[in-house]
Amino acid sequence: MDKIVKRYFQLKQQQKETEQELKELRDEIVGYCREQGTAECVFGPYRVRLVSQLRKEYDDDKLFNALPDLEVWRLLSKPDPGKIAGLVKLGVVTEEALRGTYEEKDVTLLQVDRVK
């Protein structure tokens, strides 16, 4: 079991290092594309695309006050934009009731594909 725990620890450390390197590379790629004023580039066999997405970040207190039923709040337990969007689609909560409970944040997604 010592070997298994040791290997697990090593892999978690490696994962942290890999995630940090990915973040740094992502920032460089996004920065380059923005400097060039483009959302799509091709580098050798790789195509890079920047996709802009608007995300909602909910305020716990405002959301709690906007929900019509305490049971709905219990279903969420934590503001999850996907679950909240599902409740709106089902008609459990209206978009109007949620107005003012979130901030919209522009997020840039990086997609790198291999061009054939």
N, C-alpha and C positions, 0 to 999 in steps of 0.2 A: 504494500500500500504506500510505503514511503516513495517509491519510484513513481507511482501514479500521481501522487500529490505534487512531487517535485516537477514532473512533466507538465501538469496542469498549470502550476505557477509560472513555469517558463513560457508556456504558450500564451498565458494572459499578458505577460510582460511584452512578448513579441507582438501581440495584438495591439497593445497600447502604442508601441513604437510604429507599427504599420499604420494605424489610424492617424497618428500625428503626421507621418510622412505624406499620407494621402491628403490631409488637410492642407499642408504646405504646397503640394503639387497642384491641388485644385485651385488654391488662391492665386498661384502663378499663372495658370491657364486662364482663369476668369479675368485676371488683371490684364493679361496680354490681349485677350479678345476685346475687352473694353477700351484699351488704348487704341486698338485698331478700328474701333467703332463698328464691330461686326458681331453677330450672334452665331455665325457659322464659319468654320475654317476647316481646311483639309491639310493635314501634316502627314505626308507619305501615305501609308495605307490607313490612316485614322481620320475620321471626321469628328470634329468637336462642335457641339451645339450648346448654346446657352438658352435655357427655357425659363422665362419669367412666370412666376406663379404668385397669386395673392392668397395669403393664408390669414385665417382669423385666430387671434389669440384672445381667449376669453378671460374676463375678470371674474374670479370665483364669487365674490359678494354680489356683484351686479347680476350675474347669471342666476344665482340662487333666488334673488328677489324677482327675477323675470319669469321663472318657471311657475306654471299654474298649480302644480301639485308636488308635495314633498316626495311622493313616490317616484316621480320623474327624476328628481335630484338624486335619489338613492340609486336609481338605475345608472346614472352617470358616474357617481362617486368622485370623479375627477373630470374636469372639462376636457372632453375628447372631441375635437372638431368633426371627426368622422361620425361619431355617435350622434352628435348634435344635428348634423346635416341629415342623418337618417330620421331623427325625430321630426324635423321640419318636413321632410318628404312624406312621412306618414300622417302628418297633420296633427300630431300630438302637441307641437309648439309652433307658433307662427313666427315668421321672419320679423314681423313688426314687434312682437314681444321681446325678441332678442336684440333689437336695435339698441345700441349704446352699451351692450355688455361685452363688446370685443373691440379690438383694434385690428385693422387690416395691415399686414406686413408683407412687403414685396420681397419675395425670396427668389434667388437665381439658382436653378438646378443646372448641373453640368452633366451632359451626356457625351460619352466617347464611344464610338462604334468603329468597328473595323470595316473599311470599304472593300468591297469585293472586286 
